[in-house]
Every structure is written in structure tokens, then in C-alpha cells.
Amino acid sequence: MIQSVLIFVFLCLLTTAVASGSLAPWVPSRKKDLIRIFKLADLKPGEIFYDLGCGDGRLTVCAAKNFKARAIGIELALPLFFACAIKKLFNRNELLKFKLKNLFKENLAEADVVYIFAQSPGKLKGKIKQKLENELKPGSRVITYAFPVEGWRPEIIDKPSDQDVAVYLYKF
């Protein structure tokens, strides 16, 4: 029994460490910024919304529940994925889906909107930028929170005041 608990704790710590190194340690998007994020996303019913590194799943749930989008949250950290699974149980929405997966192993070709909250501008260049450029279809939108994508020109930068976090909209 103790051995099983230790293995579970080790897996939780390991997946959290790997996830933090992949895109960012988990820091949730501020609830007050959800309106700005989804206003820029211009998400329509039936569109496919991806939250890469979805954390506790709050944006994914909001996309499915409030916008009737097919919302897919990708999370690699086991503890956060469990939080998402619990939210899925309580929401009982067939449009809502969470995957315990490395975001680089998910095909984004069908995505209409992709949301990313990386903790540094360096995380939005290189591999993730190339993945989006290679896989997203024309007309797709990418929303980034806090940091721009190096080398891309945003359509809109939403930053109402110095105290607000910038939200960037990119269109393909």
C-alpha cells in the first residue's frame, strides 16, 4: 500500500516537472481576463478550441459551456489532469474533452482556435511556433496570454491598462 502511494506521488511529481519544462509551470489565467480572451478568440458554436497546457481546465470548460465549441484541453501534469477529469464529471458536456498528453503529440490540424499561456517568450519560439505554423489551417486563430510569439505580427494586442496582462491574437 505504501509502495503504491509512493509510486503515485512520484508519478505526479515527475509529470508536473516534465510539464513545467515543456511549456510552463502552472499559473492559471486570471478569471477576470477570460472575457478578453474569448472576445479576441471570437469562438463560434461548433468550432474546435484547444487549450495547450490547460492546467485546471477553466478555459476549456468555458469554451464548451459558454460558446458551445468542441473544447479540448491538453495537459501533461497528472495532478492537473485529475482536476480536469473532476471538472469533466461535474460538467457532463459532450463538447468537453481533456487529454493527458504531451502537446507536441497532438495533431492541431482541425483547430479553429488555439490558446497558449507560456511563462516566457522563449517558450513561444522554436518547437511550439513551428508546430503551429506546420499544422494550423488557414483561418485558425491563436491566442497567447502574457507573451507574444516571436516573429509573428499580432492582429490585436489587448492590454487595457498597465496593470492588465496582454492578450495577443494571431490569425493564419
C-alpha positions, 0 to 999 in steps of 0.5 A: 500500500505504501509502495503504491502511494509512493509510486503515485506521488512520484508519478505526479511529481515527475509529470508536473516537472516534465510539464513545467519544462515543456511549456510552463509551470502552472499559473492559471489565467486570471478569471477576470481576463477570460472575457478578453480572451474569448472576445479576441478568440471570437469562438463560434458554436461548433468550432474546435478550441484547444487549450495547450497546457490547460492546467485546471481546465477553466478555459476549456470548460468555458469554451464548451459551456459558454460558446458551445465549441468542441473544447479540448484541453491538453495537459501533461501534469497528472495532478492537473489532469485529475482536476480536469477529469473532476471538472469533466464529471461535474460538467457532463458536456459532450463538447468537453474533452481533456487529454493527458498528453504531451502537446507536441503529440497532438495533431492541431490540424482541425483547430479553429482556435488555439490558446497558449499561456507560456511563462516566457517568450522563449517558450513561444519560439522554436518547437511550439511556433513551428508546430503551429505554423506546420499544422494550423489551417488557414483561418485558425486563430491563436491566442497567447496570454502574457507573451507574444510569439516571436516573429509573428505580427499580432492582429490585436494586442489587448492590454487595457491598462498597465496593470492588465496582462496582454492578450495577443491574437494571431490569425493564419 
